[in-house]
Amino acid sequence: MLLNESKSTARPEDARDFVNFVNSGEFALYFPEYRERRIVPVFSSLYIQPDLVRYPTRNGIYAVAMGEEVMQILNLAELRPESVEK
């Protein structure tokens, strides 16, 4: 299951807040029916600064932003599926 946080302008504090939310397990309190499912967290925006991509990557969260024509996963090469299982 994808858990997405989208921002029109990606700021470091937005990424930090999303990482903290994902790591807190709070999602399961709001949606206990998804507790047993694998959550794939995604932080997205129209544009994400390259230095900001590193923070979600270190925390196993995909970063998605607009590419030349379509949205792209900016850190796909750095994340393997087993590293994002929560």
Protein Blocks (a to p, Z undefined) as FASTA:
>chain_A
ZZddddfbdcfklmmmmmmmmmnommmmmmmmlmmpccddddddfbdcfklmmmmmmnop
acddddfkbccdfklmmpcfklmpZZ
